[in-house]
């Protein structure tokens, strides 16, 4: 069984020089529920960058506006969870129609030039938008990979 959430790539959207690689995928995830939410989120982000220097005020403003859109960001700390537990949570969210946003470090992404570089600790966002139970693959949106959806296969441990 396969479940894929239809999340636009927003080729007509904001570019990396305008919105960073954490907020752009988060904005895309909001756009799953209503395409205009993507642009609204990006607009809020731009306001933060140019007018609001206090990140606490911005975080509250974003959540208040997401509330107006009927959306809520559920933040989970997965430290201490096993890989299998985390994968089950992701699958459950996808099958319930909720995209999953994952914040990771660039140096943990095997396809990035700074992979395993302990000195490069910048963060990057990825949206998991689907899962295929037949072949055990997740579908993700990642702006680093040619601005299109690709699949990643779960690696089995030896």
N, C-alpha and C positions, 0 to 999 in steps of 0.2 A: 504494500500500500504506500502511496506517495501523497504527501501534502506539501503544496507550494503556495506561499502567500505571494500574491501579485504586487510586488513593490517596484515602482517605476525607477528608472535610472536617472531621471531628471536631467537629461541632456540640455534642456532649456533652463536649468537651474543655476545655482551659485557655483562658482569655481573655487578651487583650493586656495587661491590668493584672497578670497573674500570670507570663506568659512572653513574652519580647520577640519582635519580628518577625524575628530571626535564628534563634532556637532553635525557635520554633513550626513553621516550615516544615521545618526539619531533623528535628524530631521526627516530623512527618507523613511524611517520606521513610522514616524507620525503620519506621513503621507499615505501609508497603507490604508489608514482609516478614512481619509479624505485627502485628495490630492492637494487641495489648497493649504492643508496644514503644513506641508513641507515648506511652502513659501512663507507662511506665517512664522514658523519656527526660525527660519533663516533670517527673516526680518528682525526678530527679537535678538538673535545672536549678533547681527550687525549693530543694533542699538547698543548692546552691551559693549562691544569692542570700541565704539566711537564715543559713547556718552556715559556709560556706567562703569566706574572703576572698581566698585565694591562687588565682589563676586557673590557675597551672601544676598545682597539686594537682587542681583540678577537671578540667582537660583530661585528665590521666592517668586519673582516676577514670571519666570518660565513656568513654574508649577501652577501659579494662579491662572496663567493663560491656557495651560494644558487642561486645567479644570474646566475652563470655559468651553474647551473643545470636547470635554467629556473623556479626557485621557489622563492616565496616571502612570508615572514611571515607578515601577516596583524595583527597588535596588536590593540586590542580594549579594551577600558576601559568601563566596563559595570556598573560602579557605577551610580546610578540614574535611571537605567533601571528597569522596573518591571520584575518579574519572567517570565510572559507570553511573554514579548518582547524579553528577552534573549533566551527563548526556541524557539521562531519563528526564531531568527537569526541562532541558531544552526541547526534547521531543514532545513532552506534554504541552509546553507553551505553544509550540508550532501547531500541534493538532487541535489546540483550542483557539486557533486563529490569532495568536499574539506573536509578533516578531520579537526576536531576542537580540538585544544589543550587548556586545561584549567589548569591554575595554581591555586592551592588552598592550604590551610593550613592543615597539618595533623590533627590538633585539631578540624577541621570541618567535618572530615570523620567519620561517625557513626560506621564504622567497624574497626576503628583503636584504639589501646589501649590508645592513648592520646586524645581521643574524649572529647571535652569540657575542656581540661586542658589548662587554659589561659597561663601557663608558657611554653608550648611547641608550638612554632610558626614556626617550620620548614616548608618549602614549598614542595609540591608534585605535580607531573604532571599527568594528565589523558587525554587520547585521546578519544573523542567521534567519533565513526566510523559508527554509523548507527542509524536509527529511524524506528519504526514500528507504523504507524498511526492506524492500527487496534486495538492495545491494549495500545497505548500511552507509549511505552517503548523506551528508548535510549539504544544503545549498546555501551559499552565503553571498552577500554583496560586499565587495571590497573595492574601493576606489584605486587601490594600488595595482589591481589587475585589469588594466585596459577598460575601466569603467563598465564592466559587464559582469553578469553572474557566472560563477564557475562552481564546480563542486569539489568538495574535499572528502577524502575517504578517511574513515576512522582507522587509525593504525592499531594493529593488534600487538600486544606486548608479548615478547618471547617468554 
